[in-house]
Amino acid sequence: ALREAGLPDGALNLVCGGAATGEALVAHAGIDGIAFTGSYAVGMGIFRRMANREFAAPVIAEMGGKNPPYVTRHADIATAASGVMRSAFGLQGQKCSSGSKVYIHDSIYDDFMQALLRLTAGIQIGNPEDKAVFMGPVINRAAAERFEASAKSVRQQGRFEAGGEALSGGLFDRGHYVQPSIAVELPDDHDLYREEKFLPLLAVKRFDDLSSAIADGNSVKYGLTAGIYTRDAKELQYFLDRAQAGAALRATHRMTQ
């Protein structure tokens, strides 16, 4: 399409590869600038590499996140449960904006979890070429091993409300398939609250004070996205004023001003 639009030959090039390809591009003196999408660790490494040149080159980096949604006592539970499920498990959680940690107000916790678990149980897993399938496999064996290590840690320090297992048999033996998983009752310092895993693995935290929840959500090294589910204008404005994220999202559902 670009060629047909008149883009000159050689102006745009697609180079496919893995870590070695990326390393070669970043290290090459002929590269004048980089726009990167990927992990925090790799993105910060690129920043440091390019800044240490004789002349610093521009770097635009869209890195990872925990992307916390806050479900307040004024939320529409059906809307919130659907949004959290789709954010956490869409694309197998393998997107930088995946909401992998959710804060739920104590007063609606049971009702919200019931709705979330019902939606999660209805997720169809299989070949992603099938339009009815919501979740396909994780990308590779390393991702599957990362899931298994995280699941083991959850069982040791908390518990699963849903999932926690790799899948096998039939189609599942032809890729690295895992269950959409929801972890609860983890200690505050657990790495599922702090580190991006790039997996269909959602960590749940309860809260009774929105300001404390947002402060905790801001305390990670990421700042990509954050969201709130509320029908209260004051809660919404408080979130927009204080959430430290590049993209602050909201689902107000007929909120009255």
TAQUI-V308352 format. One record per pair of residues at least 6 apart in sequence whose C-alpha atoms are under 7 Angstrom apart, sorted by the first residue. I is the first residue (numbers start at 0). J is the second residue. Records with the same first field share a line. If there is no record, write none. Layout:
I=J, J
This chain:
24=30
25=45
31=56
32=56, 57, 58
33=57, 58, 59
34=58, 59, 60
35=42, 59, 60, 61
36=60, 61, 62
37=61, 62, 63
38=62, 63
39=62, 63
42=60, 62
46=58
49=55, 56
50=56
62=95
63=95, 195, 221, 223
64=95, 96, 195, 221, 222, 223
65=98, 99, 100, 195, 221
66=96, 97, 98, 99, 100, 223, 224, 225
67=98, 99, 100, 101, 216, 225, 226
68=98, 101, 102, 225, 226, 227
69=101, 102, 103, 226, 227, 228
70=79, 102, 103, 104, 227, 228, 229
71=103, 104, 228, 229
72=104, 106, 107
73=229, 230, 231
74=228, 229, 230
75=229, 252
76=111
77=114
79=228
80=111, 114, 115
83=98
84=115, 119
86=97, 98
87=97, 98, 99, 199, 201
88=179, 199
89=133, 134
90=134
91=134, 135, 137, 198, 199
92=197, 198, 199
93=197, 198
94=197
96=223, 224
99=200, 201, 202
100=192, 201, 202, 203
101=202, 203, 204
102=203, 204, 205, 206, 212
103=204, 205, 206
104=205, 206, 207
105=205, 206, 207
122=133
123=132, 133, 134
124=132, 133, 134, 135
125=132, 134, 135
126=132, 135
127=134, 135
135=176
136=174, 175, 176, 177
137=143, 175, 176
139=175
140=175
143=175
146=198
150=163
153=182
156=185, 186
157=183, 184, 185
158=182, 183, 184
159=181, 182, 183
160=181, 182, 183
161=180, 181
162=178, 179, 180, 181
163=178, 180
164=177, 178
165=176, 177, 178
166=176, 177, 178
179=199, 200
180=199, 200, 201
181=200, 201, 202
182=201, 202, 203
183=202, 203
191=202
192=202
193=219
206=212
213=242
217=242, 243
222=243, 244, 245
223=244, 245, 246
224=244, 245, 246, 247
225=242, 244, 246, 247, 248
226=247, 248, 249
227=248, 249, 250
228=249, 250, 251
229=235, 250, 251
230=251, 252, 254
231=254
232=256
239=247
